Amino acid sequence: MEKAFVIGPGRWGTFIAKYLCDVGLDVTLYGRDGSSAMKQLISERKNELMPLPESLKLTTELSDMRDAEIVVISIGAQNLSDLMEEVKTFAPKDKTFVLCMKGIEIKTGKRLSEIAEEHLDPSNKVAVWLGPGHVEEFCAGRPNCMVIDSSDNETKLRLVELFSSNLIRFYYGNDLIGNEIGAAAKNVVGIAAGVLDGLGLSSLKGALMSRGTREISRLIESLGGNPVSVYGLCHLGDYEATVFSPYSHNRRFGEAFVKGEKFDKLAEGYYTVLALLKIGGKYNVDLPICRAVYDVVYGKCNAKEAIGALFDRSLKYEFA
């Protein structure tokens, strides 16, 4: 039985740990000593969405990672570099690291797999686990499709075979750049969708989805990825869960923001938009929807003005 070590006791990380137990792995879930989520899991063996299986082990010692063949990471994207510095001190070798989050580092504009690989011995492999699905839906037994990608073909083939079940059907990814950029960018589109909901303009979501995919496909292509990847599970395939779902943190953040309401959950798109605009500037790619989201959430203009600016853009062919 393969051993997996899951880093991150939030709802998604906890679900992943439970899920990997269910598919037959020997799993340990790690959280920092003193974190509220870890305290609840240790004391109650459950969180607000799921009980923990008896086979799932809990630890507050990152060094317990040494025994695992697979290390799964589910934390905030902007915290990955700091975590990998800690991981590096244990000099891991011959492990497979699976990144289960969506984002781009703001200060460097790097994809998360790039950050992980920079901190690891070459004997380790890095993969990403991306695609649609909310913990609430999975806990209710509602299945979905997701994608696993890696620059190492054998790694992704092995992980898809190991992780697949009747609850999650995994596909083999074949464009790491496109999948990571598309997955990160869909959170920004989610914020835009929430802004439309908050303004009573939900009918514009169709246009948002169409133009959002076109915008991000241009960016993916400029970075050397396949522009068609944006129409897969990493981006367009995740729109229902991001643009419409009541569980989407990014959509809910955008809606709450324009309504002046408090929202204290993590919305990765708030940070990702900074990184996307940095990359767009570097590669001279026009990102009008990302720019509009930035202008709204960082206070450059109000939401109605930002939408008006999009409508005032020069007229052009749809697929120019």
C-alpha positions as CSV (number, residue, x, y, z in Angstrom):
1,M,0.0,0.0,0.0
2,E,1.4,3.4,-1.1
3,K,1.8,6.0,1.6
4,A,0.5,9.6,1.0
5,F,1.2,12.7,3.1
6,V,-1.3,15.5,2.7
7,I,-0.2,19.0,3.7
8,G,-3.1,21.3,4.5
9,P,-6.0,20.6,7.0
10,G,-8.5,23.0,5.3
11,R,-11.7,21.6,3.8
12,W,-10.1,20.7,0.5
13,G,-7.0,19.2,2.0
14,T,-9.0,17.2,4.5
15,F,-11.3,15.9,1.7
16,I,-8.3,14.9,-0.4
17,A,-6.9,13.0,2.6
18,K,-10.2,11.3,3.1
19,Y,-10.6,10.6,-0.6
20,L,-7.1,9.0,-0.8
21,C,-8.0,6.8,2.1
22,D,-11.1,5.7,0.3
23,V,-9.2,4.7,-2.9
24,G,-6.8,2.6,-0.8
25,L,-3.8,4.6,0.2
26,D,-2.2,4.8,3.6
27,V,-2.7,8.5,4.4
28,T,-1.4,11.0,7.0
29,L,-2.8,14.5,7.1
30,Y,-0.5,17.3,8.3
31,G,-1.4,20.7,9.8
32,R,0.5,23.2,11.8
33,D,0.4,22.8,15.6
34,G,-2.1,25.4,16.8
35,S,-4.1,25.9,13.6
36,S,-7.8,26.0,14.3
37,A,-8.6,23.5,11.6
38,M,-6.1,21.0,12.9
39,K,-7.3,21.5,16.5
40,Q,-10.8,20.6,15.4
41,L,-9.7,17.5,13.4
42,I,-7.6,16.2,16.3
43,S,-10.3,16.8,19.0
44,E,-13.4,15.8,17.1
45,R,-12.1,13.7,14.1
46,K,-14.4,15.7,11.8
47,N,-15.0,19.2,10.4
48,E,-18.2,20.9,9.4
49,L,-18.5,18.8,6.2
50,M,-17.1,15.3,6.8
51,P,-16.0,12.8,9.5
52,L,-12.5,11.4,9.2
53,P,-12.1,7.7,8.3
54,E,-10.5,5.7,11.1
55,S,-7.5,4.9,8.9
56,L,-6.5,8.5,8.4
57,K,-3.6,9.5,10.6
58,L,-3.1,13.1,11.8
59,T,0.2,14.8,12.6
60,T,1.6,18.3,13.4
61,E,5.1,17.2,12.4
62,L,6.2,18.0,8.9
63,S,9.1,15.5,9.3
64,D,6.6,12.7,9.1
65,M,6.6,13.3,5.4
66,R,9.8,11.2,5.2
67,D,7.9,7.9,5.1
68,A,5.5,8.9,2.2
69,E,6.0,8.1,-1.5
70,I,3.4,10.8,-2.4
71,V,3.2,14.3,-0.9
72,V,0.0,16.2,-1.7
73,I,-0.1,19.9,-1.0
74,S,-3.3,21.9,-0.5
75,I,-2.5,25.4,0.8
76,G,-2.8,29.0,-0.3
77,A,-0.9,29.5,-3.6
78,Q,1.1,32.5,-2.2
79,N,2.4,30.4,0.7
80,L,3.9,27.7,-1.5
81,S,7.4,29.1,-1.6
82,D,7.7,29.4,2.2
83,L,6.4,25.8,2.6
84,M,8.8,24.4,0.0
85,E,11.7,26.1,1.9
86,E,10.6,24.1,4.9
87,V,10.2,20.9,2.9
88,K,13.7,21.4,1.5
89,T,15.2,21.1,4.9
90,F,14.2,17.4,5.0
91,A,16.0,16.8,1.7
92,P,13.2,14.6,0.2
93,K,14.2,12.2,-2.6
94,D,12.3,9.9,-5.0
95,K,8.9,11.3,-4.0
96,T,6.0,12.5,-6.1
97,F,4.7,16.0,-5.1
98,V,1.1,16.7,-6.1
99,L,-0.1,20.3,-6.1
100,C,-3.8,20.7,-5.4
101,M,-4.3,24.4,-5.6
102,K,-4.7,27.0,-8.3
103,G,-2.7,30.2,-8.5
104,I,0.5,32.0,-9.7
105,E,3.1,33.5,-7.4
106,I,2.7,37.3,-7.5
107,K,6.3,38.4,-6.9
108,T,7.7,36.1,-9.6
109,G,4.9,35.3,-11.9
110,K,5.9,31.7,-11.7
111,R,3.6,28.7,-12.0
112,L,3.3,26.6,-8.9
113,S,5.0,23.5,-10.4
114,E,8.0,25.7,-11.3
115,I,8.2,26.9,-7.6
116,A,8.0,23.3,-6.3
117,E,10.6,22.0,-8.8
118,E,13.1,24.8,-7.9
119,H,13.1,23.6,-4.3
120,L,13.4,19.9,-4.9
121,D,16.1,17.4,-5.7
122,P,15.7,16.2,-9.4
123,S,14.9,12.7,-8.1
124,N,11.5,14.0,-7.1
125,K,8.6,14.4,-9.5
126,V,5.9,17.2,-9.5
127,A,2.3,16.9,-10.7
128,V,-0.8,19.1,-10.5
129,W,-4.3,18.1,-9.7
130,L,-6.8,20.5,-11.2
131,G,-10.4,20.8,-12.4
132,P,-13.9,21.4,-11.2
133,G,-15.4,20.2,-8.0
134,H,-16.4,21.6,-4.6
135,V,-15.9,19.7,-1.3
136,E,-19.7,20.2,-0.6
137,E,-20.6,18.4,-3.8
138,F,-18.1,15.6,-3.4
139,C,-19.2,15.0,0.2
140,A,-22.7,14.7,-1.0
141,G,-21.6,11.9,-3.4
142,R,-21.9,14.0,-6.6
143,P,-19.2,12.9,-9.1
144,N,-17.0,15.1,-11.3
145,C,-14.1,15.0,-13.7
146,M,-10.7,16.4,-13.0
147,V,-7.2,16.4,-14.6
148,I,-3.7,15.5,-13.5
149,D,-0.7,16.8,-15.4
150,S,3.0,16.6,-15.0
151,S,6.1,17.2,-17.2
152,D,6.9,13.6,-16.4
153,N,4.6,11.3,-18.4
154,E,5.0,8.2,-16.2
155,T,4.1,10.2,-13.1
156,K,0.8,11.4,-14.5
157,L,-0.1,8.0,-15.8
158,R,0.6,6.4,-12.4
159,L,-1.3,9.0,-10.5
160,V,-4.4,8.9,-12.7
161,E,-4.5,5.1,-12.3
162,L,-3.9,5.3,-8.6
163,F,-6.4,8.1,-7.8
164,S,-9.4,7.4,-10.1
165,S,-12.7,6.3,-8.7
166,N,-16.4,6.4,-9.3
167,L,-16.5,9.8,-7.6
168,I,-13.7,11.5,-9.6
169,R,-12.8,10.5,-13.2
170,F,-9.3,11.8,-13.9
171,Y,-8.0,12.7,-17.3
172,Y,-4.4,12.8,-18.4
173,G,-3.2,16.4,-18.9
174,N,-0.9,17.1,-21.8
175,D,-0.1,20.8,-21.4
176,L,1.3,21.8,-18.0
177,I,1.6,25.5,-18.9
178,G,-1.9,25.7,-20.3
179,N,-3.5,23.7,-17.4
180,E,-1.8,25.7,-14.7
181,I,-2.5,29.2,-16.2
182,G,-6.0,28.2,-17.1
183,A,-6.8,26.9,-13.7
184,A,-5.4,30.0,-12.0
185,A,-7.2,32.4,-14.3
186,K,-10.6,30.8,-13.9
187,N,-10.6,32.2,-10.3
188,V,-10.3,35.7,-11.7
189,V,-13.2,35.0,-14.1
190,G,-15.1,33.8,-11.0
191,I,-14.7,37.2,-9.3
192,A,-15.9,38.9,-12.5
193,A,-19.0,36.7,-12.4
194,G,-19.7,37.6,-8.8
195,V,-19.4,41.3,-9.7
196,L,-22.0,40.8,-12.4
197,D,-24.3,39.0,-9.9
198,G,-23.9,41.8,-7.4
199,L,-24.9,44.4,-10.0
200,G,-27.9,42.3,-11.2
201,L,-26.2,41.7,-14.6
202,S,-26.0,37.9,-14.5
203,S,-27.2,37.8,-18.1
204,L,-23.7,38.9,-19.1
205,K,-22.1,35.7,-17.8
206,G,-22.4,34.1,-21.2
207,A,-20.4,36.9,-22.7
208,L,-18.0,36.7,-19.8
209,M,-17.4,33.0,-20.3
210,S,-16.9,33.4,-24.1
211,R,-14.5,36.3,-23.9
212,G,-12.8,35.0,-20.7
213,T,-11.7,31.8,-22.5
214,R,-10.5,33.8,-25.5
215,E,-8.5,36.2,-23.3
216,I,-6.8,33.4,-21.4
217,S,-6.1,31.3,-24.5
218,R,-4.1,34.2,-25.9
219,L,-2.0,34.3,-22.7
220,I,-1.5,30.5,-22.6
221,E,-0.3,30.6,-26.3
222,S,2.1,33.5,-25.6
223,L,3.7,31.5,-22.7
224,G,4.3,28.5,-25.0
225,G,1.3,26.4,-24.0
226,N,-1.5,25.1,-26.2
227,P,-4.3,27.7,-26.5
228,V,-6.9,24.9,-26.8
229,S,-6.1,23.8,-23.2
230,V,-8.3,26.7,-22.0
231,Y,-11.4,24.8,-23.3
232,G,-10.6,21.8,-21.1
233,L,-11.2,20.9,-17.5
234,C,-8.6,23.3,-16.2
235,H,-10.6,26.5,-17.3
236,L,-13.8,26.3,-19.3
237,G,-14.6,22.9,-17.7
238,D,-14.4,24.6,-14.3
239,Y,-16.7,27.5,-15.1
240,E,-19.9,26.0,-13.7
241,A,-18.2,25.4,-10.4
242,T,-16.7,28.9,-10.4
243,V,-19.0,31.2,-12.3
244,F,-22.4,29.9,-11.1
245,S,-22.0,27.8,-8.0
246,P,-23.1,29.1,-4.6
247,Y,-20.0,27.4,-3.2
248,S,-17.5,29.3,-5.3
249,H,-15.4,31.5,-3.0
250,N,-14.3,33.7,-5.9
251,R,-17.8,34.3,-7.2
252,R,-19.1,35.0,-3.7
253,F,-16.2,37.4,-3.0
254,G,-17.0,39.4,-6.2
255,E,-20.7,39.6,-5.3
256,A,-20.0,40.6,-1.7
257,F,-17.4,43.2,-2.8
258,V,-19.8,45.2,-5.0
259,K,-22.6,44.9,-2.4
260,G,-20.3,46.2,0.3
261,E,-20.7,43.0,2.3
262,K,-18.0,41.2,4.4
263,F,-16.5,38.0,2.9
264,D,-13.6,36.4,4.9
265,K,-13.0,33.2,2.9
266,L,-9.9,32.7,0.7
267,A,-10.6,34.0,-2.9
268,E,-7.4,33.1,-4.8
269,G,-8.5,35.2,-7.8
270,Y,-7.9,38.4,-5.7
271,Y,-4.1,37.6,-5.7
272,T,-3.9,35.8,-9.1
273,V,-5.1,38.8,-11.0
274,L,-1.9,40.7,-9.9
275,A,0.2,37.9,-11.3
276,L,-1.7,37.6,-14.5
277,L,-1.4,41.3,-15.3
278,K,2.3,41.1,-14.6
279,I,2.7,38.2,-17.0
280,G,0.4,39.9,-19.6
281,G,2.6,43.0,-19.4
282,K,5.8,41.0,-19.8
283,Y,4.5,39.2,-22.9
284,N,2.4,42.1,-24.3
285,V,-0.9,40.2,-24.1
286,D,-4.1,42.3,-23.7
287,L,-6.1,41.1,-20.7
288,P,-9.2,43.4,-20.5
289,I,-11.3,41.3,-18.2
290,C,-8.4,40.7,-15.8
291,R,-7.7,44.5,-15.9
292,A,-11.3,45.2,-15.1
293,V,-11.3,42.8,-12.1
294,Y,-8.1,44.5,-10.8
295,D,-9.6,48.0,-11.2
296,V,-12.6,47.0,-9.2
297,V,-11.1,45.0,-6.3
298,Y,-8.1,47.2,-5.9
299,G,-10.2,50.4,-6.0
300,K,-9.1,52.0,-9.3
301,C,-12.7,52.4,-10.3
302,N,-16.2,51.2,-9.4
303,A,-17.7,48.2,-10.9
304,K,-20.1,50.0,-13.2
305,E,-17.3,52.1,-14.6
306,A,-15.2,49.0,-15.2
307,I,-18.0,47.3,-17.2
308,G,-18.6,50.5,-19.1
309,A,-14.9,50.6,-20.1
310,L,-15.2,47.0,-21.5
311,F,-18.2,48.1,-23.6
312,D,-16.3,51.1,-24.8
313,R,-13.4,49.1,-26.2
314,S,-12.8,49.4,-29.9
315,L,-15.1,47.2,-32.1
316,K,-13.5,44.1,-33.6
317,Y,-14.2,40.7,-35.1
318,E,-15.1,38.1,-32.4
319,F,-12.2,35.7,-33.4
320,A,-9.7,38.3,-34.7
